Amino acid sequence: MKNLLFLLLLAIGCSTIIVKAQTDRNLSTTIDNITTPIVGESYETTDDDTKPKKESYRPESPEEQAGKPLVIDGIYERTIAKQRKILPYEDIREADVFWQKRIWRLIDTRQKMNQVFVTPTNPFINILLDITKQHEDAYIFTDEDFTMPTNIREVEETLGGVDTIMVVDPVTYEEKMEIVTNEFNWEAVQSYRLKEDWVFDEESSRMIVRILGIAPIMDVIDDNGNYRGQRAMFWAYYPSFRKYLVTKETFNRQNDGVRLTWEDLLEARMFASFIVKESNIQDRRIKDYATGRDALIESERIKQELFEKEHNLWSY
């Protein structure tokens, strides 16, 4: 009787061990199937993270590869600047404007700090012309009051001169007249004029500066090569150009890995300039009533007055 009971208990224990081993084997197989992906496939979890979702990898189509360059100039592709968006200006209520002054400045590209405007690889004038060609909502005008709009076709007609030259036909050796159009030389633009407003906002108790327009100033040369003065090519309405300038990179003297954009440079006022006019009752420029050293002193006087105005409006 005792032997029979011992054999029965032994049979029950063996059965339990076999069932447990089979259960562990099935559980291990299930875990391996979940955690070990099949080659060429990946898994993404759903929103509730309960069921895995299988997605097969596929190579890029020719259409997707068409927009990518064959090679890149660097060890990585620069895309951050192209995706940047402008920060909108804060609203200013007319009732909060305690004081305002309109200023015109001149940026001379021959100054060391302004050499970035005439970088040979991508000068600023080419940036403005490209934006005007590609975007119809980048507005340009012929006057600084933004009342007479123009377009890039009218501007291009005044950029390159038209010459008539004699050419020899290589077949008949006959001379004939031919009209050729000279390409625009960006080096003819050596300065830029800025129109800006200085406003003291009573609500925020600070001075706010907003650029309104940018005008490339071009040297005028006659047919005999004589210098005839300067003229504004056009007036670019800066608020409409700003959203495109934020994607155009410029040179950063400190770090090639973090490039500045033209919007950064203009908003941070990283340029040297001098004042050529302030709003006045006679609408005169400084050069109309002062010349030479006196004109420089007058420009510095206006600059210092703007600097001190914000401090003088505070009361302690």
Secondary structure, DSSP 8 states (H G I E B T S, - for coil): -HHHHHHHHHHHHHHHHHHHHHHHHHHHHHHHHHHS--TTEEEEE-TTSSSEEEEE-----HHHHHTS-SS-SSSS---TGGG----------GGGEEEEEEEEEEEETTSGGGGGGG-TTS-HHHHHHHHHHH-TTS-EESSTTS-SEE-HHHHHHHHS-EEEEEEE-TTT--EEEEEEE----GGGEEEEEEEEEEEEETTTTEEEEEEEEEEEEEEEE-TTS-EEEEEE--EEEHHHHHHHHTT-EE--SS-SSS-EEHHHHHHTT-S--EEEEE--TT---GGGT--THHHHHHHHHHHHHHHHHHHHH---
